């Protein structure tokens, strides 16, 4: 496949697969609120789809959807008083439940969250201002009114996308695939802001398209890795503050290195595999790989038992999850695995490993899943690839033992409401030991 064909197919694979269902839910919520506050049945009036879906930068698996419901101006005095912010959110919740009593609905600090299978909608009741901004309720510290400017953000993204030959929205989508693959805790507006700033800083891709997306990927991740660490950025158009949940520079540097390796492999049979290391499963496999996978006449002595989280849940990483591993022998703790890897100390076989979650930012309830994958010739020889995804037993831990040499991978997933919202992986490179040959 040519570079142009690879990235064109990649972007096609990222298209939102449940857009009709999402639009249907938006319409249902709008109809319920119009019935309550305006006594009409319209499913399209007085509403605005915002966030990644509204900016047209979301990808398949999008789960965190945002909606503004524009309140009648005549209702302002009813809610512009002490306790009015909470009352507005509660009335919004009650209106939705009155129409859809079996739906899971709750009031959060700023929004009403409506949870469906594989995604949720955050409904924010607002009052429109003359400048196309909106006042929205904040219930913190007794309540106040804040201002949001989604039109400024959506217009800025649309304008730069047009000026950059449709490359901005595509880059935003590619960046989302990267963050889902590598478990980078970044919100959609932060991704769009960084992609916007990158393309706004260069004219290199003003007239380029898919044929140059390998170079654009390389340069974008180099741009991210070189950014100074800071706690927030200014969103396009609105200039409102966008918070950085966790530093992303180290993972961007790794992505840049992977891009260099993929570009070096251009024209070779493994180029698709190289780009998959950057962007994950949505990136197309090579035609050679697909043919081999479908050729039943090719005999192998091992079973490919690996499972993929994307086949079980939608993936929309936005929270932090960190995993480390205690290495023990005879019940005595020796080292943490990440310390060993950092100091390039060889890890021998016949050690007890205790993988555990060291950090998680997601709010309960959620479910934890683990995946232990063995790779390499020794794993194939022993017919011990593993790779099944199993639910945590409730201890937030996973016990294993180093039994043979090779590259082993442990992944951990945090699943909430049917969506993977955080993930982390750790490599376990086991080096040869005399006991391996006994």
C-alpha positions, 0 to 999 in steps of 0.5 A: 500500500502507498502512504496515501492509501494507508492513511486514507484507509486509516482515516476511514477506519476512524469514522464514528460508527454509531453517529445515527444512534448518537443523533437519535439520543440528542434528539430524544433529549432535546424533545424532552427538554423542549416539552418541559420548558417550551411545551413543544415536541421539536427534537432539533430546536434550541439545542447545540451539539458541542465538544468533539462531536460538534467540532467534527474531530471525534472518532469511532468509540467516542463516549463523552458527548456534550450538548447545550440546551438553550433555555427560554430567556423568559426563564432567566429570572426564575433561576438567577437567584440563590440556589437557582443553578442547582434548581436548573440542573435538577429541573433538567434532570426531572424533565429527562426522567419524565420522558425516559424514566428508565434512563440513568440520569444524574446531576453533576456540578455543571451538567446533567449526565445521561448514560447510555450503552457505550456513551453518555451525554452531558447536558448543560442548560444555558442562557444565550447571550447577545455575543453568541456566548452562553451562561451556564450553572456552576453549583460549587460554593453555593452556585454561580454563572460561568460563560462558555463560547463553543461557537468561537471554538467550532468556528476557529477549528472549521476555519483553520481546517479549510485553510489547511486543506482539511488536515486539521480535523484529520490530524485531531482524529489521528491524535485521538487514535494515538492517545487511545493506543498508548493510554494518554490521558488527554481530553478532546479539547486539549488534543484539538487545541494542540493540533490547531497550534501545530498546524497554525505554526507551520505552512508545511502542510497547507496544500498537502494531503494523505501522501504526506501524513507520515511526515505530518505525524512525525512533525506533530509528535516532535512538536508535542515532545518539545513543548514546555510543561504547562498546566493549561492552554488557551482553546482556539477561538474562545481562548478559554483555559484547557487543563492538562491532566497529565504530562504528555511529552514523554509519550509524544517523544516515543511516538516521534521515534516510532514515526521515524522507524515507520518512515524508514520502513517505507516501501517494505512489507512491515511498514503497516506494522510500524505505523500500527505501533503508533496508531493501533488497530485502526491503522490498516494491516498490510495486504500480505499480513491479511493474506497470511491470516486468511490462508488456512493452508499455512501450518503453525505449531502455536495457537494465536489466543490474543484478544483485543480490548477494542473487540470487547468495549469502546475505547475513549481514553481520558483518565489516568491509569498507572501500573507497576510491578513488584519483583519478589523471590522467596517472599522478599521484595527486591525491586520495582519493575520500572526501576529495573527497566530504567536502570537496564538491569536484566530480569531473569526467569523464576521470579514472582511478579505482582502487578498492581495499580499505582494511580487511577484518576477515574471515579468509581464505580468501574471495572478493571481488566488485565491482559498478559501476552507472551511474544517471541519464538519461545512463547510460540514454541511452548504454544503459550501466547496467552493474551486473553483479557480477564476481569480483575478479581477485586484486588486491583492486582495480578500475580504472575511468574517469569517462567521463560525468556522473551518479550512479555507484555501486561496491559491493564484497562479501566472500564466504566459504563462499557467504555475503556476510559484508561489503560496502561501497559508494562513490558517484561523483557525476560533475559536468558537464565541457566534454568531456562535450559535445564 
